[in-house]
Amino acid sequence: MSIAFQKRNPIMATIRSLQGALDFEPRSLGVRRFFKNVTVYLNAISEGAAAAHEYATLTRRGTSHDDAVEQVFEEHFGRR
């Protein structure tokens, strides 16, 4: 293994055995912060899907594109 590779990837360079790799637990990465970020991400996906559904419903009922976009953005994203 070259020295340049070890400098670019310091975590993998410190693992010397299979047991060392299996014992690796990313506790210092902040598990709670990770789950908080995943929750924020999933909520954003959910809200985007709800907005897309409402837009599709409005346009299916004959609302013009511009009016539907304004209504959806006002209802879903206007409170920010």
C-alpha positions, -999 to 999 in steps of 0.1 A, spaced: 0 0 0 15 34 -10 20 62 15 -1 85 -7 -31 62 -4 -27 61 33 -28 99 36 -60 101 15 -78 74 34 -67 76 70 -95 55 85 -89 24 63 -52 28 68 -55 22 106 -74 -11 102 -49 -39 102 -70 -70 105 -105 -84 98 -113 -83 135 -104 -46 135 -127 -40 106 -156 -59 123 -151 -40 156 -154 -6 139 -184 12 154 -191 48 143 -202 61 177 -183 93 173 -202 102 141 -233 112 161 -260 85 157 -287 109 170 -277 136 145 -277 110 118 -313 99 126 -323 136 129 -310 142 94 -327 112 80 -360 123 96 -356 158 80 -349 142 47 -379 118 48 -402 147 59 -390 167 29 -397 138 6 -431 133 21 -440 170 18 -428 171 -18 -449 140 -27 -479 156 -10 -474 188 -30 -470 168 -63 -502 150 -55 -521 182 -49 -507 197 -81 -517 167 -101 -552 168 -86 -556 205 -94 -544 202 -130 -566 171 -134 -596 192 -123 -588 218 -150 -568 244 -130 -541 260 -152 -505 252 -146 -496 286 -132 -526 288 -108 -519 252 -96 -483 260 -90 -491 291 -70 -517 273 -49 -495 244 -41 -465 266 -32 -486 288 -11 -501 260 8 -470 237 12 -441 261 11 -454 295 19 -452 292 57 -414 291 56 
